[in-house]
Amino acid sequence: MNQPTSQMPPPPIAPIATATIAPSAAPPAAHPAPIASLHGWLIVLVCLLGISTGPAAFGLSSLGLLSKPLAAHFGWSRTQISAAVSLMMLATALSMPFVGRLVDRFGARRILIPSIVLLAGCFAAVPFVTYYWQFMAAYLAMGTLAVGTNSVPYMRILATWFDRRRGLAIGIAGSGTGLGFAYVPLLTEALIRHWGWQGTYFGLAAVLLGITLPLAVLVLRESPAGNPADPERPASSGTGLLPSEAMKTRDFWILAGIFVGLAFVLYGLIPHLVPMLIDRGIPAGTAALIASVFGLAAFGGRLLIGCLIDKYDARRIALFFFSLSAGGLIILATSAPAPMLLVVALLLGGSLGAEVDMLAYLCSRYFGLRSFAQIFSLLFAAVMVAMGLGPLAFGIVFDTTGSYGAILALGVPICLAAIGLVLLLKPYEERARGTQISQT
């Protein structure tokens, strides 16, 4: 193990206590520190693209524009259509811990690559549905058979390749969700206009098979220290807590509470944003543009957050960006004109940048890399439950009241509660076993 190095801590919210432990008897060459090589940054870009084509971006952002043609073709309500996303998210939540265990055991590539093929198959199957249960089954398969296309494999690779610039690497790659939220509405709207809803699903599958899959096969590698003779070998487990140990800490449950609340509100809003705007009399093209601004803000927010959390206390960064959510929801709950809705898209999209990638970063810092994929997948599974229930809750409220006002009003105190929970987090240098984080 590398000798821990001494470094001044970031500006603290609470007093920081650090301790060191004696170095392991293992020779230094056994576990070389992650380095940010040129190939490492190429991996970051491929992870960015891969996450932008994952179920969160492709499944959620496309359905907002597909909901009206699907409703016109099949006669389904918004609750029925949004229930497909909710089912996908809930199935993902149940499957995620299993995937995390597989990634830690067999490596990220062996899980990610076949999952991309399966996700493409799920999208390509939707145009053939004739009954509602078949539509639901396709989205259920996205959350089970293709669950390996979510962030866990990508984050495991990045956490292994990077340490000192881990926040920036995760921020850039994690902004793929925001990038997807930016271009998927425009891509979906263009595909619907030229090829109909059936052609749109085929187009999304083609992107996965023609772009994401080849790049994942050719570029992604498990770690910079991997044996060239065996590029599929999983990375060194490193130091840190086991899942059972992490779940006994207060910070584990605080992180769960913070990101579950935010996911319920923000991901519940995403598939309903375009229909909500159209209901207010905004043309479909303008609504798609506002949704793209939302995605661009999430993209930019994640890049900015990635730069900041490597230099400053991540808790301070979270406080600021979570405050944007509350402000955006307050404005959206009013009858704001179209220009103000662009401001709303910027505020909510920017706050979305503080979501999964910051969770991955904090998870690696609080609990280490020994069981990173398993611990992150447990937290991410809880977040996915909220992602699944959010769209369903928004749809039920609309179908019951004819408005989204009540659910938007509920989102404000949820965001404020997340801000309060951030204040309860300990500085992430305080490790249960006293280990310092490598600064290489």
C-alpha positions in Angstrom: 0.0 0.0 0.0 1.3 3.5 -0.7 2.3 5.5 2.3 -0.4 8.1 3.2 0.6 11.6 2.6 -0.2 14.6 4.7 -2.4 17.3 3.2 -4.4 20.3 4.6 -8.1 19.4 4.7 -10.6 21.5 2.8 -12.5 24.3 4.6 -14.5 22.4 7.1 -18.1 22.7 8.2 -17.3 20.8 11.4 -13.9 20.1 13.1 -12.0 17.4 11.2 -10.2 14.7 13.0 -7.7 12.6 11.1 -5.7 9.6 12.0 -3.2 7.3 10.3 -2.5 3.7 10.4 0.6 1.8 9.9 1.3 0.9 6.3 0.5 -2.6 5.2 3.3 -5.2 5.0 2.5 -5.7 1.3 5.2 -4.4 -1.1 4.4 -1.0 -2.7 4.2 -2.5 -6.2 1.3 -4.8 -5.3 -1.3 -2.0 -5.4 -0.1 0.9 -7.5 -2.0 4.2 -7.1 -4.5 5.1 -9.8 -3.1 7.6 -12.3 -4.8 10.1 -14.6 -3.2 9.1 -17.9 -4.3 10.2 -21.4 -6.1 6.9 -21.7 -7.8 7.6 -18.4 -9.3 10.8 -19.6 -10.4 9.0 -22.8 -12.2 6.6 -20.6 -13.9 9.5 -18.8 -15.3 10.7 -22.2 -16.5 7.2 -23.1 -18.2 6.9 -19.7 -19.8 10.3 -20.3 -21.3 9.1 -23.6 -22.3 5.7 -22.1 -24.1 7.3 -19.2 -25.9 9.7 -21.6 -27.3 6.7 -23.4 -28.3 4.8 -20.3 -31.8 4.1 -19.0 -32.0 7.3 -17.0 -31.5 9.6 -20.0 -32.9 7.4 -22.8 -35.8 6.0 -20.8 -37.0 9.1 -18.9 -36.2 11.9 -21.4 -37.7 10.1 -24.4 -40.9 9.1 -22.7 -41.8 12.7 -22.0 -42.2 13.3 -25.7 -43.4 9.8 -26.6 -46.3 9.9 -24.0 -48.6 11.9 -26.3 -48.2 9.7 -29.4 -48.4 6.6 -27.3 -51.6 7.9 -25.6 -53.1 8.8 -29.0 -52.2 5.3 -30.5 -53.2 3.1 -27.6 -55.5 5.3 -25.5 -53.4 5.0 -22.3 -53.5 7.7 -19.6 -50.4 9.5 -18.4 -50.5 7.5 -15.2 -50.3 4.3 -17.2 -47.5 5.5 -19.4 -45.4 7.0 -16.5 -46.0 3.7 -14.6 -43.7 2.1 -17.1 -40.8 4.3 -16.0 -41.7 3.7 -12.4 -41.6 0.0 -12.9 -38.3 0.3 -14.7 -36.8 2.3 -11.8 -38.2 0.0 -9.1 -36.9 -3.1 -10.9 -33.5 -1.4 -11.2 -33.5 -0.7 -7.5 -34.1 -4.3 -6.7 -31.5 -5.5 -9.2 -28.8 -2.9 -8.5 -27.2 -4.6 -5.4 -26.8 -7.8 -7.3 -25.1 -6.0 -10.1 -22.8 -4.2 -7.7 -21.7 -7.6 -6.3 -21.1 -8.9 -9.9 -19.1 -5.8 -10.8 -16.8 -6.1 -7.7 -16.3 -9.8 -8.4 -16.0 -10.1 -12.2 -15.2 -6.5 -13.3 -17.2 -3.7 -14.9 -16.7 -4.6 -18.6 -18.0 -8.1 -18.3 -21.3 -6.7 -16.9 -21.5 -3.5 -18.9 -21.0 -4.7 -22.5 -23.7 -7.4 -22.6 -26.1 -5.0 -20.8 -25.7 -2.4 -23.5 -26.8 -5.1 -26.1 -29.8 -6.0 -23.9 -30.9 -2.4 -23.4 -30.9 -1.9 -27.2 -33.0 -5.0 -27.6 -35.5 -3.7 -25.1 -35.9 -0.4 -27.0 -36.2 -2.3 -30.3 -38.9 -4.5 -28.9 -41.3 -1.6 -27.9 -42.6 -0.9 -31.5 -43.9 -4.5 -31.7 -46.2 -4.2 -28.6 -49.9 -4.5 -29.0 -51.0 -4.7 -25.4 -50.2 -2.6 -22.3 -48.6 -5.5 -20.4 -46.1 -6.0 -23.3 -45.2 -2.3 -23.0 -44.7 -2.7 -19.3 -42.6 -5.9 -19.8 -40.2 -4.0 -22.1 -39.5 -1.4 -19.5 -39.3 -4.1 -16.8 -36.6 -5.7 -18.8 -34.7 -2.4 -19.0 -34.6 -2.4 -15.2 -33.6 -6.1 -14.8 -31.8 -7.6 -17.8 -30.2 -4.3 -18.8 -29.6 -3.0 -15.3 -25.8 -3.1 -15.9 -26.0 -0.1 -18.2 -26.6 2.2 -15.2 -23.9 4.2 -13.5 -22.4 1.5 -11.2 -19.9 -0.1 -13.7 -18.8 3.3 -15.0 -18.3 4.7 -11.5 -16.3 1.7 -10.4 -14.0 2.1 -13.4 -13.5 5.8 -12.7 -13.0 5.4 -9.0 -10.2 2.9 -9.8 -8.5 5.1 -12.4 -8.6 8.3 -10.5 -7.9 9.5 -6.9 -6.7 13.0 -6.6 -8.9 14.1 -9.5 -11.6 11.7 -8.8 -14.2 14.4 -8.3 -13.5 15.9 -11.7 -13.5 12.6 -13.5 -16.8 11.5 -11.9 -18.2 15.0 -12.5 -17.4 14.9 -16.2 -18.7 11.4 -16.7 -21.7 11.9 -14.5 -22.7 14.9 -16.6 -23.5 12.3 -19.2 -27.0 12.1 -17.7 -27.4 15.8 -18.1 -26.0 15.6 -21.7 -28.6 12.9 -22.4 -31.3 15.1 -20.9 -30.2 17.8 -23.3 -30.0 16.0 -26.6 -32.5 13.1 -26.1 -35.6 15.4 -26.2 -34.3 17.0 -29.4 -33.4 13.7 -30.9 -36.7 12.2 -29.8 -38.7 15.1 -31.2 -36.9 14.8 -34.6 -37.4 11.1 -34.8 -41.1 11.3 -33.9 -41.6 14.0 -36.5 -40.0 12.0 -39.3 -40.5 8.3 -38.3 -43.2 8.2 -35.7 -43.0 6.7 -32.2 -42.1 3.3 -33.6 -39.1 4.7 -35.5 -38.0 6.6 -32.4 -37.5 3.4 -30.4 -35.6 1.9 -33.3 -33.4 5.0 -33.5 -32.6 4.9 -29.8 -31.6 1.2 -30.1 -29.4 2.1 -33.1 -27.5 4.7 -31.1 -26.7 2.1 -28.4 -25.5 -0.6 -30.9 -23.7 1.7 -33.3 -22.0 4.1 -30.9 -22.1 3.2 -27.3 -21.2 -0.5 -27.7 -18.2 -0.2 -29.9 -16.7 2.6 -27.7 -17.2 0.5 -24.6 -15.5 -2.5 -26.2 -12.5 -0.7 -27.6 -11.8 1.9 -24.9 -12.9 0.9 -21.4 -10.4 -0.9 -19.2 -10.8 -2.0 -15.6 -7.7 -0.2 -14.2 -4.4 1.4 -15.1 -2.7 -1.3 -13.1 -4.4 -4.2 -14.9 -2.3 -7.0 -16.3 -1.9 -6.5 -20.1 -2.3 -10.2 -20.6 -5.7 -10.1 -18.8 -7.4 -6.7 -19.5 -10.6 -8.0 -18.0 -9.1 -8.6 -14.6 -11.0 -6.6 -11.9 -9.1 -3.8 -10.2 -7.5 -4.2 -6.8 -10.0 -4.0 -4.0 -8.1 -1.4 -2.1 -9.0 -0.4 1.4 -12.4 0.6 2.9 -15.5 -0.8 4.6 -17.6 -3.8 3.8 -21.2 -3.2 3.0 -22.3 -4.5 6.4 -19.8 -2.1 8.1 -20.9 0.9 6.0 -24.6 0.3 6.8 -23.7 0.6 10.6 -22.5 4.2 10.1 -24.6 7.3 10.4 -23.3 8.8 7.2 -24.6 5.9 5.1 -28.2 6.6 6.1 -27.8 10.3 5.9 -26.6 10.0 2.3 -29.5 7.7 1.6 -32.0 10.2 3.0 -30.5 13.2 1.1 -30.4 11.6 -2.4 -33.7 9.6 -2.1 -35.6 12.8 -1.4 -34.0 14.7 -4.3 -34.4 11.8 -6.7 -38.1 11.6 -5.9 -38.7 15.2 -6.8 -36.3 15.8 -9.7 -36.7 12.5 -11.5 -40.4 12.5 -10.9 -40.6 15.8 -12.7 -38.5 14.9 -15.8 -41.0 12.7 -17.8 -43.8 15.2 -16.9 -41.9 18.4 -17.7 -42.8 18.6 -21.4 -46.5 17.6 -20.9 -46.7 20.1 -18.1 -45.4 22.9 -20.3 -47.6 21.9 -23.2 -50.6 22.0 -20.9 -49.7 25.6 -20.1 -50.1 26.4 -23.8 -46.4 26.3 -24.8 -45.8 24.7 -28.2 -44.2 21.3 -28.3 -41.0 22.5 -29.9 -40.5 25.2 -27.3 -41.3 22.7 -24.5 -38.6 20.4 -25.9 -36.2 23.3 -26.0 -36.8 24.1 -22.4 -36.3 20.4 -21.5 -33.0 20.6 -23.4 -32.0 23.6 -21.4 -32.7 21.5 -18.3 -30.4 18.9 -19.6 -27.7 21.4 -20.5 -27.9 22.9 -17.0 -27.5 19.4 -15.5 -24.5 18.8 -17.8 -22.8 22.1 -16.8 -23.7 21.7 -13.2 -22.0 18.3 -13.0 -18.8 19.6 -14.7 -18.7 22.5 -12.2 -19.4 20.3 -9.2 -16.7 17.9 -10.3 -14.1 20.7 -10.4 -15.2 22.1 -7.0 -15.4 19.0 -4.9 -11.8 18.1 -5.6 -10.8 21.5 -4.0 -13.5 22.3 -1.4 -15.6 20.6 1.1 -18.3 18.7 -0.9 -20.9 19.3 1.7 -20.7 23.1 1.1 -21.1 22.5 -2.6 -24.1 20.3 -2.0 -25.8 22.9 0.2 -25.6 25.5 -2.6 -26.8 23.3 -5.4 -29.6 21.7 -3.4 -30.9 25.2 -2.7 -31.4 25.7 -6.4 -33.9 22.9 -6.4 -36.2 24.6 -3.9 -36.0 27.9 -5.7 -36.8 26.3 -9.1 -39.8 24.3 -7.7 -41.2 27.5 -6.1 -41.1 29.3 -9.5 -42.5 26.3 -11.4 -45.5 26.0 -9.0 -46.6 29.5 -10.1 -48.0 30.6 -13.5 -44.6 31.8 -14.7 -44.1 33.0 -18.2 -42.0 31.1 -20.7 -38.8 33.2 -20.1 -39.0 32.4 -16.4 -39.4 28.7 -17.2 -36.0 28.8 -18.8 -34.7 30.1 -15.4 -36.5 27.2 -13.8 -34.8 24.7 -16.2 -31.4 26.2 -15.3 -32.1 26.0 -11.5 -33.5 22.5 -11.5 -31.0 21.2 -14.1 -28.1 22.6 -12.2 -29.2 21.0 -9.0 -29.6 17.7 -10.8 -25.8 17.9 -11.3 -25.4 17.3 -7.5 -27.1 14.0 -7.6 -25.7 10.5 -8.6 -22.1 11.7 -9.4 -21.8 13.4 -6.0 -23.3 10.3 -4.3 -20.6 8.2 -6.0 -17.8 10.6 -5.0 -19.0 10.8 -1.3 -19.4 7.0 -1.2 -15.8 6.5 -2.4 -14.5 9.0 0.2 -16.6 7.8 3.2 -16.4 4.1 2.6 -13.3 3.5 0.4 -12.9 1.2 -2.7 -12.8 -2.2 -1.1 -16.5 -2.8 -1.7 -17.3 0.4 -3.6 -19.6 -1.1 -6.2 -21.7 -3.0 -3.6 -22.0 0.0 -1.2 -22.7 2.5 -4.0 -25.3 0.1 -5.6 -27.1 -0.2 -2.2 -27.4 3.6 -2.0 -28.2 3.9 -5.7 -30.9 1.2 -5.3 -32.6 3.4 -2.7 -32.3 6.3 -5.0 -33.8 4.3 -7.9 -36.8 3.4 -5.7 -37.4 7.2 -5.4 -36.8 7.7 -9.1 -39.4 5.0 -9.8 -42.1 6.4 -7.4 -41.6 10.0 -8.4 -43.0 9.8 -12.0 -45.9 7.7 -10.8 -46.7 10.2 -8.0 -46.6 13.1 -10.5 -48.9 11.2 -12.8 -51.4 10.2 -10.1 -51.6 13.7 -8.8 -52.3 15.1 -12.3 -54.9 12.5 -13.1 -56.6 13.1 -9.8 -56.5 16.9 -9.6 -55.9 17.9 -13.2 -52.8 19.8 -12.1 -49.3 19.3 -10.9 -49.5 22.1 -8.3 -49.8 19.8 -5.2 -46.9 17.6 -6.0 -44.7 20.6 -6.9 -45.6 22.2 -3.5 -44.6 19.0 -1.8 -41.2 19.0 -3.5 -40.1 22.3 -1.8 -40.0 21.0 1.8 -38.4 17.7 0.5 -35.5 19.8 -0.9 -35.2 21.8 2.3 -35.0 18.6 4.3 -32.2 17.4 2.0 -30.3 20.6 2.8 -30.8 20.0 6.5 -29.4 16.5 6.3 -26.3 17.7 4.6 -25.4 19.6 7.7 -25.4 16.4 9.7 -22.7 14.7 7.6 -19.3 14.3 9.2 -16.2 15.5 7.3 -15.2 12.7 5.0 -11.7 12.5 6.4 -13.1 11.0 9.5 -12.8 7.3 8.7 -14.1 4.6 11.1 -10.8 2.7 10.8 -8.6 5.8 10.9 -7.3 5.4 7.4 -6.2 8.4 5.4 -7.2 8.8 1.8 -4.4 8.6 -0.8 -3.6 11.9 -2.4 -1.9 10.5 -5.5 
